[in-house]
Amino acid sequence: MNLEQYISTVYHNDVLWFTKEVKKPNNTNRIAKCYEMKNYLHGTHNVLNRQDVTYKEQEFKVKKLILQNAKTILNFHSTYLLGKNISLTGTENLVSDIQSVYNYGNYNSIDWELLDKLCKYGDSFEYIYRDGERITSKVIDSNVSYPVYSDSGEYVAFIEYWTNLEHISYYNVYYNDRVDEWSNEGGDLHLVQSYTNESGLPIHYFQASDWDYREGEGLLENIIPILDEIEDLLSKLGDSIYTLSLNPLLLTTGQAIEGSVSNDAVGYNVALEVGSDMKYVHSEMDYNSIKYYLDTLQNQLNFCSYIPSILGGSGNIANVSEVSLKMLYNLADVYAMLSERVMRNGFNERFNIIRKLIGNENKDEYVNVTFNYSRPQNMSELLDNIKKQFDMNAISLQTIIEKSPLTEDKTMELNRLKESDVNKNDSEDTDHENVVSE
């Protein structure tokens, strides 16, 4: 089912069909969830709902501890996969053209932003366009994005919709061949402008969801329940320590003590009658049970967030071998591979669009990407292994440059090597001519 059939069947050819599309339950639920994630990252956590206590007409403000661990976890995964720039591989001429577009279009920053939103909200959207003489991309915010899917599951259109503080609504409706801009500024909804769309619909990056094939599921959504429990427990534990352990109550039994003691005096002796007692009363907490519960929550958080436990201070990594280090980062590698699959699918669509824009659609040429994980590694050991393989004539110089973690721009490095070879040959020819003339 194409877009025309979808509009005809669902909206009876209504010109303003997109105003109804954004109000569909699946769209409103997704946007509401997106705002919930944004508010959480901004500091609106469930622990803030703890009720303060009134005792003897005095208000006791309970502790409401907010932990921003989620930001650290999300930044770790974004940096782990794309902290180092990706390397382009493939046919030399096409790679050179794509690398030029990447450099001038600031695509390394765009890639990181796409992955960051993917981890937070489960979806990210990229629209490729010409900006003068360069090609670049716009990352569309998830909370204003409405991909349109037909009943048969085809991606047929895209709507970018938001309302500003003055309650003016804006709609950017993306079709395969054009983009229409609508606004109700001035009162009535009207078409502001329409322009040709060279790159098609925005690219939809999303982690597959078991609930709905049209939207993704972010990492943040999965770790919030555990973080809420940790915050609640630590807040209650803090109240217990401050009120019951650090502020003990003086308890006396027997005849009441008359008079008072000066705050400035030291060394007073209190005489009690026979059978009387005076002592400080405080709460005794079950340390082992509390520690076990907190440790269990932390382990579950590490597992659900794909974070190496060593990063939370849960071990010692002194003298760890390269193999052991890879095992420690195994969970992080798993999530990086899942994210890499999503990003690679989107990059393939991006490359096809860029090839169309630059006029290079030769099917004999290809381009691919290599992700450089930010995992700690023994650099000298890796380079030694590459050198041994090269000495065995089992690997080419171009592959070494592509695989080396020290090379970011493969095309530029190959060009420099070619220039170096040319200069070397010219120098040898000059020396040979000098010898002959002598």
C-alpha positions in Angstrom: 0.0 0.0 0.0 1.4 3.4 -1.1 0.8 6.7 0.6 -2.1 7.7 -1.8 -3.9 4.5 -1.0 -3.3 4.9 2.7 -4.7 8.5 2.7 -7.7 7.4 0.6 -8.5 4.4 2.8 -7.8 5.8 6.3 -8.6 9.5 5.9 -10.9 9.6 2.8 -8.5 11.9 0.9 -8.5 14.6 3.5 -6.0 17.3 2.6 -5.2 17.8 6.2 -4.7 14.1 6.9 -1.5 14.6 8.8 -3.3 16.5 11.6 -5.2 13.4 12.4 -2.3 11.1 11.9 -0.3 12.7 14.7 -3.3 12.1 17.1 -3.4 8.3 16.6 -3.1 6.4 19.9 0.2 4.7 18.9 1.8 8.1 18.1 0.5 9.9 21.2 1.7 7.0 23.4 5.1 7.0 21.9 5.5 10.8 22.2 4.3 10.6 25.8 6.9 8.0 26.6 9.5 10.1 24.9 8.7 13.1 27.1 8.8 10.8 30.1 12.3 9.8 29.3 13.3 13.5 28.7 11.8 14.4 32.1 13.7 11.6 33.8 17.0 12.7 32.3 16.1 16.3 33.5 15.8 15.0 37.1 12.1 14.2 37.5 12.3 10.8 39.3 9.8 8.8 41.2 11.7 9.4 44.5 10.5 13.0 44.4 7.0 11.7 45.1 8.0 10.6 48.7 5.7 12.3 51.2 7.1 14.5 53.9 6.1 13.6 57.5 4.4 15.8 60.1 5.3 14.9 63.8 4.2 17.0 66.8 3.1 19.8 64.4 6.6 19.9 62.9 7.3 18.9 59.3 10.1 16.4 58.7 11.4 16.6 55.1 12.3 13.1 54.0 15.4 12.5 51.9 14.8 12.4 48.1 18.1 11.3 46.6 18.4 11.7 42.9 21.1 9.7 41.1 22.1 10.6 37.5 23.5 7.1 36.8 21.4 6.8 33.7 23.3 9.6 32.0 26.6 7.9 32.7 25.4 4.6 31.4 24.0 6.2 28.2 27.1 8.2 27.6 29.3 5.1 28.1 27.5 3.2 25.4 27.5 6.1 22.9 31.2 6.7 23.5 32.0 3.0 23.5 30.7 2.5 19.9 31.3 5.9 18.4 33.8 7.6 20.7 36.3 6.9 17.9 35.4 7.9 14.4 34.2 5.2 12.1 36.5 4.1 9.2 35.1 3.9 5.6 36.2 0.9 3.5 35.4 -0.2 0.0 36.2 0.9 -3.5 38.8 3.6 -3.4 37.1 6.2 -5.6 33.8 5.9 -3.9 35.3 5.9 -0.5 37.2 9.1 -1.3 34.0 10.8 -2.5 32.0 9.6 0.6 34.9 10.6 3.0 34.9 14.1 1.5 31.1 14.4 2.2 31.7 13.1 5.7 34.4 15.7 6.4 32.5 18.7 5.1 29.1 17.5 6.5 30.3 17.0 10.1 29.0 13.4 10.0 31.1 12.1 12.9 29.1 14.4 15.2 25.9 13.5 13.5 26.6 9.8 14.0 27.1 10.2 17.7 23.9 12.3 18.1 21.9 9.6 16.3 23.2 6.8 18.6 22.7 9.0 21.7 19.0 9.4 20.8 18.7 5.7 19.9 19.9 4.7 23.4 17.7 7.2 25.1 14.4 6.9 23.3 14.8 3.8 21.0 14.4 5.9 17.8 16.4 8.5 15.9 15.7 10.1 12.6 18.0 11.6 10.0 17.1 13.7 7.0 19.8 14.2 4.4 19.8 17.5 2.4 22.0 19.9 0.4 23.3 22.9 2.2 24.7 25.0 -0.5 27.6 23.1 -2.0 27.9 20.5 0.8 25.7 17.6 1.8 24.8 17.2 5.4 22.1 15.8 7.7 19.5 17.0 10.1 18.8 14.9 13.2 15.1 15.3 14.0 14.2 15.2 17.7 12.3 12.1 18.7 9.5 13.9 20.4 8.5 15.8 17.2 8.9 12.8 14.9 5.9 10.8 13.5 6.9 8.1 10.9 3.8 7.0 8.9 3.4 3.3 8.3 0.7 1.8 6.1 -1.4 -1.1 7.3 0.9 -3.4 5.4 3.9 -2.1 7.4 5.5 0.1 4.6 7.2 3.3 5.6 5.3 5.8 3.3 5.7 9.3 4.9 7.0 11.3 7.8 5.6 14.2 9.8 7.6 16.6 11.9 5.1 18.3 14.3 5.6 20.7 17.2 3.9 23.6 19.0 5.8 26.6 20.3 5.2 28.6 23.5 2.8 30.9 21.7 0.6 27.8 20.8 1.5 28.0 17.1 1.6 24.6 15.5 4.0 23.6 12.7 3.9 20.6 10.4 6.7 19.5 8.1 5.2 16.7 6.0 7.8 14.6 4.1 6.8 12.9 0.9 9.1 10.9 -1.3 9.3 13.8 -3.8 8.6 16.9 -1.8 8.3 18.5 1.7 5.3 20.6 2.6 5.5 23.1 5.4 2.2 23.9 7.2 1.4 26.3 10.1 -1.6 27.8 11.8 0.2 31.1 12.5 -2.4 33.8 12.0 -5.3 31.6 12.9 -6.0 29.0 10.2 -3.8 26.1 9.2 -2.3 26.9 5.8 0.5 25.8 3.5 3.6 28.0 4.0 5.8 26.5 1.3 6.6 23.3 -0.6 10.0 22.3 -2.0 11.5 19.4 -3.9 12.8 16.5 -1.8 15.9 15.0 -3.4 16.7 12.5 -0.6 13.4 10.9 0.1 12.0 10.1 3.5 14.1 10.6 6.7 16.0 7.5 7.7 14.5 5.8 10.7 17.0 4.2 13.1 15.4 2.0 15.8 16.1 -0.8 18.2 13.5 -3.6 17.4 10.6 -3.7 19.9 8.6 -6.8 20.7 5.6 -4.6 21.3 5.4 -2.6 18.1 7.4 -3.1 14.8 6.9 0.6 14.0 8.9 2.0 17.0 12.0 1.1 19.0 12.8 0.4 22.6 15.6 2.3 24.2 18.1 1.2 26.9 16.9 4.0 29.3 13.4 2.6 29.5 14.8 -0.8 30.7 17.0 0.5 33.5 14.7 3.2 35.0 12.8 0.7 37.3 16.1 -0.6 38.9 17.4 3.0 39.3 14.1 4.0 41.0 14.4 1.2 43.5 18.0 2.1 44.3 17.1 5.8 44.8 14.1 4.8 47.0 16.2 2.5 49.2 19.1 4.9 49.6 16.7 7.7 50.5 15.1 5.6 53.2 18.5 4.4 54.4 19.7 8.0 54.6 16.7 9.0 56.7 17.3 6.0 59.0 20.9 6.9 59.5 20.4 10.6 60.2 17.3 10.2 62.5 18.0 6.9 64.3 21.7 6.3 64.4 23.3 9.8 64.3 20.7 11.3 66.7 20.3 8.9 69.6 17.6 9.6 72.3 18.6 9.8 76.0 16.3 7.5 78.0 16.0 7.5 81.8 14.0 5.2 84.0 13.0 5.8 87.6 12.5 9.1 89.4 12.5 12.2 87.1 15.7 14.3 87.3 15.2 17.8 88.5 17.1 20.8 87.1 19.3 21.2 84.0 22.9 21.1 82.9 24.8 24.1 81.4 25.9 23.7 77.8 29.2 25.2 78.6 30.1 22.8 81.5 32.1 19.6 81.2 32.3 16.7 83.7 29.0 16.8 85.4 28.0 13.7 87.5 24.4 12.6 87.6 23.4 10.6 90.7 20.4 8.3 90.2 18.3 6.5 92.8 18.6 2.7 93.2 17.0 0.9 90.3 17.1 3.9 87.9 18.9 3.9 84.6 20.0 6.3 82.0 21.2 5.4 78.5 21.2 6.5 74.8 18.8 4.6 72.6 19.5 4.2 68.9 18.3 1.9 66.1 20.3 -1.1 65.0 20.1 -1.8 61.3 20.7 -5.2 59.6 23.9 -4.4 57.8 24.2 -7.7 56.0 20.7 -7.7 54.6 21.0 -4.1 53.4 24.4 -4.7 51.8 23.1 -7.9 50.1 20.1 -6.1 48.7 22.1 -3.1 47.4 24.8 -5.4 45.9 22.1 -7.4 44.1 20.4 -4.3 42.7 23.8 -3.1 41.5 24.5 -6.4 39.8 21.1 -6.4 38.1 21.7 -2.8 37.0 25.0 -3.8 35.4 23.4 -6.7 33.7 20.4 -4.9 32.3 22.5 -1.9 31.2 25.3 -4.0 29.6 27.9 -2.3 31.8 31.1 -4.1 32.9 30.9 -4.5 36.6 34.5 -3.3 36.9 33.4 0.2 35.9 31.3 0.4 39.1 34.3 -0.4 41.3 33.3 -4.0 41.8 36.7 -5.5 41.3 40.4 -5.1 40.7 41.9 -5.0 37.2 45.5 -4.9 38.0 47.7 -6.9 35.5 44.7 -8.0 33.5 45.6 -9.7 30.2 44.1 -8.7 26.8 41.9 -11.8 26.8 40.6 -11.1 30.3 39.9 -7.5 29.4 37.7 -8.6 26.4 35.8 -11.0 28.7 35.2 -8.1 31.2 33.8 -6.0 28.4 31.8 -8.8 26.8 28.4 -7.3 27.9 29.4 -3.9 26.5 30.4 -5.6 23.2 27.0 -7.3 23.0 25.1 -4.0 23.2 27.6 -2.4 20.9 26.9 -5.1 18.3 23.2 -4.7 18.6 23.5 -0.9 18.1 26.0 -1.4 15.3 23.5 -3.5 13.4 20.9 -0.7 13.6 23.4 2.0 12.7 24.9 0.0 9.8 21.4 -0.5 8.3 20.9 3.3 8.5 24.3 4.0 7.1 23.6 1.8 4.1 20.5 3.9 3.4 22.6 7.1 3.9 25.3 5.9 1.5 22.7 5.2 -1.2 21.2 8.6 -0.8 24.6 10.4 -0.9 25.6 8.4 -4.0 22.4 9.6 -5.7 23.1 13.2 -4.7 26.7 13.1 -6.0 25.8 11.2 -9.1 27.8 8.0 -8.4 25.5 5.0 -8.6 27.9 2.6 -10.2 27.0 -0.8 -8.8 30.5 -2.1 -9.2 31.7 0.2 -6.5 30.8 -0.1 -2.9 31.4 1.5 0.5 31.2 0.0 4.0 32.0 1.1 7.6 34.2 -0.3 10.3 33.4 0.6 13.9 36.3 1.2 16.3 35.2 0.2 19.8 36.6 2.3 22.6 37.6 -0.8 24.5 41.0 -0.7 26.4 43.5 -2.7 24.4 47.1 -3.5 24.2 48.1 -1.4 21.1 51.6 -2.7 20.8 50.4 -6.3 20.8 47.8 -5.6 18.1 50.4 -3.8 15.8 52.9 -6.6 16.3 50.3 -9.2 15.1 49.5 -7.0 12.1 53.2 -6.7 11.3 53.7 -10.5 11.5 50.8 -11.0 9.2 52.2 -8.5 6.7 55.6 -10.1 6.8 53.9 -13.4 5.9 52.3 -11.8 2.8 48.9 -12.6 4.3 47.5 -9.1 4.4 47.7 -6.0 2.2 48.9 -2.6 3.1 45.4 -1.2 2.4 43.8 -3.6 4.8 46.4 -2.7 7.5 45.4 0.9 7.2 41.7 0.0 7.4 42.2 -2.2 10.5 44.7 -0.1 12.3 43.3 1.8 15.3 45.8 4.6 14.7 44.3 5.5 11.3 41.2 7.6 11.2 41.2 8.8 7.6 42.1 5.8 5.4 41.8 7.7 2.1 44.1 10.5 3.1 46.7 7.9 4.4 46.7 6.0 1.2 47.1 9.2 -0.8 50.1 10.1 1.3 51.7 6.7 0.8 51.2 7.1 -3.0 52.8 10.5 -2.9 55.7 9.1 -0.8 56.2 6.3 -3.3 56.2 8.8 -6.2 58.7 11.0 -4.5 60.9 8.0 -3.7 60.9 6.8 -7.3 61.7 10.3 -8.6 64.6 10.4 -6.2 65.9 7.0 -7.3 65.6 8.1 -11.0 67.6 11.3 -10.3 70.3 9.3 -8.5 70.5 6.9 -11.4 70.9 9.7 -13.9 73.7 11.3 -11.9 75.5 8.0 -11.8 75.2 7.5 -15.6 76.4 11.1 -16.3 79.5 10.5 -14.2 
